[in-house]
Amino acid sequence: FCHGIIFLSEERSFMMETRLAILAVIVEKPEATQQLNQLLHRYMDDIIGRMGLPYHERDICLISIAMDAPQEHISALAGQIGRIDGVSVKTAYASR
């Protein structure tokens, strides 16, 4: 339920001030991946890349999502991910 695929966005709009951030996502319920992927697709213009690592021994998936986006977009995505049952998320921001 987790693929090690990296997605790169080619089109970027820098009209708003953006921040660099990494979202660390843990998926504990495989059925949550469809909803998660729909969210990531909606924010694809803000996503620099993502990497998913399945950990079969514990039946979970660890995903990192790199973003260059307005603060509001990062917070909105993290909040929506956090509301998916079986998924947790934490965000770290670059200092500059």
Phi and psi in degrees as GROMACS dihedral restraints (atoms count N, CA, C in turn):
[ dihedral_restraints ]
;  ai    aj    ak    al  type     phi  dphi    fc
    3     4     5     6     1  -134.3    20    10
    4     5     6     7     1   131.8    20    10
    6     7     8     9     1  -118.9    20    10
    7     8     9    10     1   142.2    20    10
    9    10    11    12     1   -84.4    20    10
   10    11    12    13     1    56.2    20    10
   12    13    14    15     1  -103.1    20    10
   13    14    15    16     1   136.7    20    10
   15    16    17    18     1  -104.6    20    10
   16    17    18    19     1   129.1    20    10
   18    19    20    21     1  -108.8    20    10
   19    20    21    22     1   130.1    20    10
   21    22    23    24     1  -118.4    20    10
   22    23    24    25     1   129.8    20    10
   24    25    26    27     1   -87.9    20    10
   25    26    27    28     1   128.7    20    10
   27    28    29    30     1   -91.7    20    10
   28    29    30    31     1   -27.3    20    10
   30    31    32    33     1  -102.7    20    10
   31    32    33    34     1   127.3    20    10
   33    34    35    36     1  -128.7    20    10
   34    35    36    37     1   140.3    20    10
   36    37    38    39     1  -116.1    20    10
   37    38    39    40     1   119.1    20    10
   39    40    41    42     1  -107.8    20    10
   40    41    42    43     1    34.8    20    10
   42    43    44    45     1   -70.9    20    10
   43    44    45    46     1   -30.0    20    10
   45    46    47    48     1  -106.0    20    10
   46    47    48    49     1   155.5    20    10
   48    49    50    51     1   -67.2    20    10
   49    50    51    52     1   134.0    20    10
   51    52    53    54     1  -117.5    20    10
   52    53    54    55     1   163.3    20    10
   54    55    56    57     1  -126.9    20    10
   55    56    57    58     1   152.8    20    10
   57    58    59    60     1   -95.2    20    10
   58    59    60    61     1   135.5    20    10
   60    61    62    63     1  -150.4    20    10
   61    62    63    64     1   156.9    20    10
   63    64    65    66     1  -121.6    20    10
   64    65    66    67     1   127.7    20    10
   66    67    68    69     1  -101.7    20    10
   67    68    69    70     1   125.7    20    10
   69    70    71    72     1   -99.8    20    10
   70    71    72    73     1   118.8    20    10
   72    73    74    75     1  -119.8    20    10
   73    74    75    76     1   134.1    20    10
   75    76    77    78     1  -118.3    20    10
   76    77    78    79     1   121.5    20    10
   78    79    80    81     1  -105.8    20    10
   79    80    81    82     1   114.3    20    10
   81    82    83    84     1  -102.6    20    10
   82    83    84    85     1   -10.3    20    10
   84    85    86    87     1  -125.0    20    10
   85    86    87    88     1   112.0    20    10
   87    88    89    90     1   -54.3    20    10
   88    89    90    91     1   -31.0    20    10
   90    91    92    93     1   -67.9    20    10
   91    92    93    94     1   -11.4    20    10
   93    94    95    96     1   -82.2    20    10
   94    95    96    97     1   -12.3    20    10
   96    97    98    99     1   -66.1    20    10
   97    98    99   100     1   -33.8    20    10
   99   100   101   102     1   -63.8    20    10
  100   101   102   103     1   -46.3    20    10
  102   103   104   105     1   -64.4    20    10
  103   104   105   106     1   -40.6    20    10
  105   106   107   108     1   -62.5    20    10
  106   107   108   109     1   -46.4    20    10
  108   109   110   111     1   -63.3    20    10
  109   110   111   112     1   -35.0    20    10
  111   112   113   114     1   -63.3    20    10
  112   113   114   115     1   -42.0    20    10
  114   115   116   117     1   -62.9    20    10
  115   116   117   118     1   -46.3    20    10
  117   118   119   120     1   -62.6    20    10
  118   119   120   121     1   -35.3    20    10
  120   121   122   123     1   -64.4    20    10
  121   122   123   124     1   -39.8    20    10
  123   124   125   126     1   -64.0    20    10
  124   125   126   127     1   -29.4    20    10
  126   127   128   129     1  -103.7    20    10
  127   128   129   130     1    18.0    20    10
  129   130   131   132     1   -61.0    20    10
  130   131   132   133     1   -27.6    20    10
  132   133   134   135     1   -71.0    20    10
  133   134   135   136     1   -19.1    20    10
  135   136   137   138     1   -96.3    20    10
  136   137   138   139     1   -11.7    20    10
  138   139   140   141     1   -93.0    20    10
  139   140   141   142     1   125.5    20    10
  141   142   143   144     1   -78.0    20    10
  142   143   144   145     1   -45.1    20    10
  144   145   146   147     1  -172.5    20    10
  145   146   147   148     1   165.2    20    10
  147   148   149   150     1  -146.1    20    10
  148   149   150   151     1   154.2    20    10
  150   151   152   153     1  -141.2    20    10
  151   152   153   154     1   130.4    20    10
  153   154   155   156     1  -113.5    20    10
  154   155   156   157     1   134.6    20    10
  156   157   158   159     1  -122.6    20    10
  157   158   159   160     1   109.0    20    10
  159   160   161   162     1   -74.1    20    10
  160   161   162   163     1   137.6    20    10
  162   163   164   165     1  -119.3    20    10
  163   164   165   166     1    89.0    20    10
  165   166   167   168     1   -64.0    20    10
  166   167   168   169     1   -30.0    20    10
  168   169   170   171     1   -61.0    20    10
  169   170   171   172     1   -29.2    20    10
  171   172   173   174     1  -113.8    20    10
  172   173   174   175     1     2.1    20    10
  174   175   176   177     1    56.1    20    10
  175   176   177   178     1    44.8    20    10
  177   178   179   180     1  -131.0    20    10
  178   179   180   181     1   170.5    20    10
  180   181   182   183     1  -130.1    20    10
  181   182   183   184     1   134.5    20    10
  183   184   185   186     1  -107.7    20    10
  184   185   186   187     1   126.1    20    10
  186   187   188   189     1  -127.9    20    10
  187   188   189   190     1   134.1    20    10
  189   190   191   192     1  -113.0    20    10
  190   191   192   193     1   136.0    20    10
  192   193   194   195     1  -125.6    20    10
  193   194   195   196     1   116.4    20    10
  195   196   197   198     1   -93.4    20    10
  196   197   198   199     1   131.3    20    10
  198   199   200   201     1  -129.4    20    10
  199   200   201   202     1   147.1    20    10
  201   202   203   204     1  -130.0    20    10
  202   203   204   205     1    97.6    20    10
  204   205   206   207     1  -155.0    20    10
  205   206   207   208     1   164.7    20    10
  207   208   209   210     1   -59.8    20    10
  208   209   210   211     1   147.2    20    10
  210   211   212   213     1   -50.6    20    10
  211   212   213   214     1   -40.4    20    10
  213   214   215   216     1   -63.7    20    10
  214   215   216   217     1   -36.7    20    10
  216   217   218   219     1   -69.2    20    10
  217   218   219   220     1   -42.6    20    10
  219   220   221   222     1   -62.3    20    10
  220   221   222   223     1   -48.0    20    10
  222   223   224   225     1   -62.8    20    10
  223   224   225   226     1   -41.1    20    10
  225   226   227   228     1   -63.6    20    10
  226   227   228   229     1   -45.7    20    10
  228   229   230   231     1   -63.5    20    10
  229   230   231   232     1   -46.7    20    10
  231   232   233   234     1   -60.0    20    10
  232   233   234   235     1   -41.4    20    10
  234   235   236   237     1   -63.7    20    10
  235   236   237   238     1   -42.7    20    10
  237   238   239   240     1   -68.1    20    10
  238   239   240   241     1   -38.8    20    10
  240   241   242   243     1   -63.3    20    10
  241   242   243   244     1   -42.9    20    10
  243   244   245   246     1   -63.3    20    10
  244   245   246   247     1   -20.6    20    10
  246   247   248   249     1   -86.9    20    10
  247   248   249   250     1    -5.3    20    10
  249   250   251   252     1   -78.7    20    10
  250   251   252   253     1   128.6    20    10
  252   253   254   255     1   -62.7    20    10
  253   254   255   256     1   129.2    20    10
  255   256   257   258     1    87.8    20    10
  256   257   258   259     1     8.3    20    10
  258   259   260   261     1  -128.6    20    10
  259   260   261   262     1   135.5    20    10
  261   262   263   264     1  -125.1    20    10
  262   263   264   265     1   154.4    20    10
  264   265   266   267     1  -146.3    20    10
  265   266   267   268     1   144.0    20    10
  267   268   269   270     1  -134.5    20    10
  268   269   270   271     1   147.4    20    10
  270   271   272   273     1  -120.9    20    10
  271   272   273   274     1   136.9    20    10
  273   274   275   276     1  -122.9    20    10
  274   275   276   277     1   137.8    20    10
  276   277   278   279     1  -111.4    20    10
  277   278   279   280     1   145.4    20    10
  279   280   281   282     1   -71.6    20    10
  280   281   282   283     1   149.8    20    10
  282   283   284   285     1   -75.6    20    10
  283   284   285   286     1   -17.9    20    10
